[in-house]
Amino acid sequence: MKIIILGAGQVGTSVAGNLASEANDITVVDRDAELLQSLQDKYDLRAVKGYAAHPDVLAQAGCDDADMLIAVTNNDETNMVACQVAWTLFHTPRKIARVRAPEYHRHPALFNQGGLPIDVLISPEQLVTEYIERLIQYPGALQVLDFAGGLVRLVGLRAYAGGPLVGNQLRELNQHLHGGEARVAAIYREGQAIHPAGDTVIQSGDEVFFIAAADNIPEVMAELGRTDKPYKRIIFAGGGNIGRRLALRLEKDYHVKIFERDPERAAAVSEELRRTIVLAADAADEDLLQEEGIEETDVFCAVTNDDEANILSAMLAKRLGARTVMALINRTSYVELVEAGPIDVAISPQQATIGTLLTHVRRGDVVMVHSLRRGAAEAIEAIAHGDRHSSKVVGRRVEELKLPRGASIAAIVRGEQVIIAHHDTVIESEDHVILFLVDKRRIGEVEKLFQVGVTFL
């Protein structure tokens, strides 16, 4: 596939790295020659220096025969205009744009072939908001991801000493559950992937990813880790787009406070929110945190646009007694450092955005992709089409499938029914198959597996 990526920032670079390793023809456009050279030194791709929305630059990048344009520069307007130019002059068939400003998203009629011809509109702030909301819904979770419209969820958590399943074999998990099944898709121990088998013993400190029907998630979490009480009191550091959106969504069911350093923004946010307490204050003020009862706070979540401020305020909140602390971190290198320290959850907007982008790039009717382990692994939802003659998966048992090494099928969604996959489970046409891939470099093999042959009509 010939793909043009506009913007060599953190998202553009990550997407280029993901796609260049999968035999795609990638061209990256940016005005920073050093960034482009760095990308070329690292990956097999073309680089074009210039302004992303200029017709001549897009022509030089090969827009006239590109299959897809991914506009992820740091400027919303540049991304939108580039999609318009690509369609009007070059008829680029698929156009994806990252648009941050909520003012644009309030008017969906803008984005169609009669208006701005953008096929997929991605809002990092919206993705992060939904992601944090799911984490709050499941106390103790490190990652919560939806599949099949929310019927199935993949949850990552850390196993704690004293948990009912710690020290026992995985095959005992479903013996403890009532009314449903779950499948452990992957285990990471000291940073290394362990293929889960029936006789695998979970150890304290293991990072465990499991898949289950959404209704069964709380019960499975109780088996794998310690049972955490529901969250009630939440503090958000930062009253920007993410903090404000989260407060709007959560203030009906939780006691919410926002700390915002900018007095004008604090005043504007307080007028919009009905039940949230908004303080014009610095979340790194130790005395203020103690005055506001940080030791009784269930979640402290730092979501300002300053990585260092988020990290420091979250660490301070943890030291002062906050039960769970989360920090929004843009720099990937910071995420890896922070996860080994006192911060419970490091939230990467890049990973959330990249997972959504990859969903729209994958072949073989892959409808959902989530990046795990900072992009090293992927959880994939693919739809099986055809019959036994035209498909490599339909009509076959799971044990018959030629899955790439490190790939496993965890669950199947058939209509509204969630089926935890076993070796003798037969895949039917139109099943949504949830796979876990430890080595994302083998995604191409999964895509080919789910492509239908030419005999399928």
N, C-alpha and C positions, 0 to 999 in steps of 0.2 A: 504494500500500500504506500502511495506517495503522500506524505504528510508535511505540511508547512506549519511550523510553530513560530508564532510572533511573540517575542519576549524571551530573553535569556536570564530572567531572574530565577528565584528559587523554584517556583512551580515549573516554569519553562524548562529549566535545566533538568529537573527531576523527571518530567514527562519525556524529554528527549532521551535521557538515559534509559528509561523503561522501554521505550519504543525502538531505539536504535539497536538494542540487544536482541530484538525479535525479527530481524531481517526486513525491517521497513526502510523505505527510502525517505530519510528525514532531512529537511532543510530548516535551519533556525535563522530568524531575522532579528537583529538588535542593532542599536546605535553604538554599543560599547564593543570596540574591537578586541579589547583584552578578554572580555567574557567569551566572545566568540572563539578566540584562539584557544582559550582554555577548554572549551567544549570540543573543538576539533582535535586537540591533543588527547582527549580522553575517549571520545566516541568516533565511530565511523559515520560522519554526517557532513553535509554542506553547511556553509555559513555565509550569510549575506549581510553586509553592513548597510544600514539605512533606516529611514523612518517607516515603521511597519504599515502605515495606512496609505503610503504613496503608491500610485499605480505602477510607476516604473520599477520600484523596489519589489513589488509583488510579482511583476512580470519577470524580473531577474531571478526571483526565487522559484520560478516555474509554476506559477499559479494557473497558467493556461491548461495544464494537464494534471493538476493535483487532485487527489481524491478527497482530501480533507484539509481544512484550515483551522488551526487551534490558536485563538487570539488570547494570550494571557500576559499582555504587557501590564504595567502598573497604572495605566490610564484607561478608565472605562470608555471614554469617548473614542480613543484610538482603536480600541478593540471593536467597537460597534461600527465605526466608519470603515475599518479594514474589511469587515464582513460584507458591508454594502458594496465596496469596491470589488471584492472578490466575486460577488454574485453578478453585479451589473456588467463588468468588463470581461470576466473570465468564466462565468457560470460554474464556479466551484460547487460541486454537488452537496458537500456537507461542511457546515460552518459552526464552530463552537466558540463561544465568547465568555470570558470571565467578566462579570459586571458586579461591582461591589455596592454602589450607591443604592440604598433602598428606595429612593425616589423613582428610579427607573422600574423597579420590580412592582411597584404599585400600579403600573399601567401595562398589563400583559399584552394589550392590543398593539403595542408598539412593535412587538417582536413576532412578525410573521412575514410571509412573502409579499404581502401588500404594504408592509411597513419596513422595518429593519429585518433583512432576511437572515435571521440567526436561528439555526435549527435547535441548538442546545444552549440554554442560558445557565450559567453557573454562578452562584453567589456563595463565596467562601464563608461569609458571616452567617448565612442561613444554615449551611452545612454544619458549622461548628456549634451553632445554637442547638440544633436538633441532636447533635452528638452529646453535648453536655447534659441536655435534658434526659437522655436515655441513661447516662451514668448516674444521675441523681435518682432516677426511678429504681435503679438496682444498686443499693448500698454495697460497697465492697468490690464492685466491678472495675476492671482496668480498661475494658473496651466492650462496647455493646453495638452489634451490627445487625441490621435488618435484612431479611431475604423474603421473597415471595410476598411482597406487600405487608410485611410484618407478621406473617403467620409463623415464620421460623426466625430465631435469633441465635447469633453466635456471640458467646460471652467469654471474655478473657478475665481470669482472676488469679490471684496468688494463693496457693494452698497454705494453710496455717497449721502449725502444730496443734493437735487436739481435735482437728476436724474429723468427722466420722469416717472419711475414706482415706485419710493420710495414713500410710503404712499398710494399706490393703491393696489388693489387686483390682484393676479396672473392671474386670468382669463382675465384681460385686456391686458396682454402681446401680445398675437397674434393679437389683434385688431390694434396694432400699427405697426405691421410688414407688409411689402409689398412683396408678392411673395414667402413666405415661413413661416414655423412654427418653434417653439422652445418649449422645455419642461424643466421646472425647476425640476431637479432631487432631489435636496436636499438643505436645508438651515441650516446653523449653526449660532446660535445667542448666543454670549457670551460662545462659546464652546459647546453648547448643540444643538443636532439635532432637527430640527422642520420638521415634515412631511408636505410637500407642498400640499395644496389643493387649489381649485379655489378661496376660500374666504380668503386665507392667504395674509396678508398685509406685504410687504417687508419694513423693517426699515433701516434707515441709519446705516451702520456698519455691516450689515448682510453679511456673507460669502455665496455667492450664486453659486451653481453648476448647469449649464444648458447644455443641449444637443441640437445640431442643425446640419443641413447640413453645411459643411465647408464654403460654399459660403455665408451663412446667419450669420456667427459668428459676423462680424463687426457691423451689424445692431442691433443684439440682445445686444451686449455689450453697444451700445449707449443708448439703452432703460434702461438697468439695472444700468449703472454707468455713469460717466461723459465721454464725448467723448475726448479721448486723441489724440493729434496729433501724426502722425507717428514718430518713432524714426529716427534720422539721425546721431547723434554723439555718438560714443560708446568708452568707455575705458575699457580694460581688465587688471586687475592686475594679472600678472602671465603669463609667456610665455611657460608654460609646454604643455603637450599633449592637454588639453582642450582649453586653451587660443589660442594656435597655430591653432587648428582645427577650432575654431570659427572664427578666423580672416580670414582663408582661405575661409570659406564659405560666409562670410559677406562683405569682403572688396570691392567687385564689386558694392554693393548697398548702403554701409554706409561709413561714415568717421570713420575709426577705428584707435585707438592707443593701444599699449601694453606697460605696465610698467613691466620690468623684472629686478630684483635685480642682478642676476648673469650676469656679462659682457660677458662671453663666450657664454652663452645660448642666450643672447640678440642679439649678433652678428650672431649666427647661424639662429635664427628665422628671423632676418631682411633680410638675404640672400634668405630665402625661400618665403617670402611674397613680393608682388610687390607694393601694394598700401598702406599697413599699415605702420604707423609710429611706430617704435620700440625704446623705450627709456630705457637705462640701468640705472634704477632708482628705488627707493623705493616708492610704491604707498601710503605709509603712510606719505610721506613728504608733509606737508601742503603748504609750499611755492611753491613746484613744481606743486602741483595740481592747485593752483591758477594761476601760470604761464601758465599752459596748458589749461586754460579755463574751470575749473570744473563746474562753475556756468552755463555754456552753454551746458554741457554734458547731453544727454538724458538718457543714461544708463551707470552706473558704475558697473562693474561685477567683483568681486574678486574671482579668481579661482586658487589660489596657493594651495599647499598641507598643509598649516598651518591654522587651523581653527581660531585661535586667530588673526592672521594677517588679514585674510579675514574679520572677524567681525569688527575689529578696523578700517581698511581702508575704509570699506563700511560706517560705522557710520560717519567717518570723511568726506567722500565725500558727504554724505547727509547733514551734517551740513554746508558744504561749498557751497551748492546749486545744487548738482546733482539732476536731476528730478526723476529718479528711480534708486535704488541701490539694487543689488543682491549679495549674498554671498554663496559660496560653503561651506557647513558645514558637516563634517563627523559624529561628535558626535550627536546622537539623542537628548540627553538632552539639548545640545546647541540650536538645532533647535527650540524647544519649547520656550526657553527663548527669543531667538532673534525675533521670530514672533510677540511678544508683544511690540517690540521696534521700533526704527526708520528705520530698514532695511525692505524694501518692500517685498522681496522674499528671503526666505532661501531655498537653493537647497540641497537636501539630496541624494547623490549618492546611499546610501543604499536603499532608497525607490524606486528609479528608477530600481535598480538591482533586488530587491525583486519582484516587479511587473512583470518583465520579467521572473524570475524564476518560479513564481506561474503560469504563463501562460502555462508552459510546465509540470506542475504537476497536474493541475486540471483535473477532469474526466468529462464525459458527453459532449465531444466535445466543451469544453470551449477553445476558440482560442485567447482570449486576456483578461488580468487582469491588472488593474491599481490600485495601492494603493492610497487612499486619506486620508486626515486628519491624517497624520503620521501613516498610517496603520490601523486605527480604522475602516475604511470603504473601500469598494471596488466597482469599476465599472467593469462590466464583459460583455464580448461579447461571446455569445453562439450560436451555429448553431442548428436549429431545424431539426430533421430527422424523417423519417417514415411517418405514416398516423394516422388517428384518432384512429385506433385500437392498434397500437404499440407505440404511443407517448402520453405523458400526456399534450402536448402543441399544436401539429399540429391539425389544423381544429377547434381550440377553440378560443373563444373571450378572450381578455385579462381579462375581469371581471370574467371569468370562472376558471381561473388558481388558483391553491392553492399555492400562493406565500408565503414564510415565512414572518413573521412579520418584517417590516422595509425594505422589498424589493419592488421595483417598476420597471416596464418596461417603459423605456423612449422613445425608438426609435426602428425601425425595418428597416433593409436594405434588399431590395429585388432586386437582380441584381444590377443595378446602381441607383435604386429609393430609396430615403430616406423617410420613413414614420414615422411621429411623432405619437406615440401610444396613442390611446384613449380606453375607456372602451369597445367599440364594435369592435375594430380592431381584425380581424381574422388572426392568425399566420399560414403561409403556410410552407410546407416542404422546406428546404434549406434557409429559412429566417435567417439572422443574427440578433439576438435579443440583444439589449443593455439594461442591467439591472443595477440598483444601489442598493447596499446592505449596509444599515447603520451599521448593526452588522455583521462583517465578520465571526463571529463564526457560522453563519447559512449558510455558503457557501455550506456545504454538501447537504443541502436540495435543493439548486438551481441545483447542479450537478445531483442529482437523478431525478429532474424534467425533465432535458433535456436528460436523458439516454433513449435509445430505448429498447422496450421489445424484448423478444426472438422471437416473431413472425415476426419481421422485417427482410426481406431478400433483 
